[in-house]
């Protein structure tokens, strides 16, 4: 048996490699493992981003309400976030290969169910099942990379490429969604997953390392329910608080439920001999900087894509494909910096790449918002945003799995997954709700216009299309209110990024160039 170690060798940093002898004996096979798990990660990220351009079509063809449309998007990251801690720990118990293949199969079946969902409620349910499959396999993808790539520099490069595939999923999602909607019905955005699932499953059977179950690792169902309730209630409170006006009793009840569930979860983890989340790993400042950096980056990526696709479809008259191509510039801008930074991390260290990357992304968001009426400046701003985010996303994963006991790989990978999905979840819940609230409170309806036009830009356009002298004036007033709401949210995103840059730079202030592994003895 081989041992996998990082940093100073001590008993806590040793773990048995449970893969079969000679199974990863060639470099080519290692990279095929990366390709296989990367393709699966591509599906996970694409399945969220693909709905940004499809949302107006879903609202129209399924008759979804504004609330249902948010839950069509939110059901996926919400369920996934609630399960990730549980599935990561379960992977440590039954084997990451088994979790990967099982989650992949469930993801494929749920994609079929979503493609042919007859109602908004059925689609929300199918999206929840999709999330279960994604949560099952996502921690396993990163854990399998950590098991397969033992050399630190090679592993940093592999993780950077893994991050790039995640970025590509966010880039391709709006484009694929727009392209499919121009030629096929809305269900095709889910049906496209099936052939990729089949190919990845076959490849996974052939190349992923066979890991033996470690039945000494415990898995706690109660903790999983507690964290799911906590996150669900917290997001419900955030969404309701963003409404105009919010329901104070609803917010209070949701926050109360979140507080109770969160407290019970924390207390239970302190009593368990093998907790689902060992809070000791959060004391490692490099680990926390990686988690926060990933969350801030994904919040920005999801938020900018969500509100920008809607703005250019509803105001500028872009087709879904045109809007998808525009927002994909953010994700495509990530690729060069992600590839380069994964290769130079061992020289620069984490601080300039995570803290500096978030700062550059903030400048890009401000540039894009300043160039709202000039497409060239908008493209430049989105490209600069992507450049900064790519720097962060390329190295955040290395900061996370490079600073945890190898026997807690599933736990660490799931914490990263939570940071990704919670960042996306907050972007949709907060920015989606705020966009509607700011529009509703900011629109100045022309005389004679229906008050129903306050409900949203889509409703205002429908009312204006019915004709009458008030139509052009209503479109102008609605467009002005929507643009103002868009600018406020872009400035909010930039502020969040600047805050993230300050926090992560503070956490990494003592971590200079060199290895990304720090203070493992403290765990």
BELVENDA-V734841 format. One record per helix or strand of 2 or more residues. SS is the DSSP state (alpha for helix, beta for strand). FROM is the first residue (numbers start at 1). TO is the last residue. If there is no record, write none. Layout:
{{SS:FROM:TO} {SS:FROM:TO}}
//
This chain:
{{alpha:11:13} {alpha:27:62} {alpha:66:94} {alpha:96:115} {alpha:120:148} {alpha:152:183} {alpha:188:191} {alpha:193:207} {alpha:221:242} {alpha:248:271} {alpha:279:283} {alpha:285:314} {alpha:320:348} {alpha:351:370} {alpha:375:401} {alpha:406:442} {alpha:451:455} {alpha:457:465} {alpha:470:507} {alpha:520:522}}
//
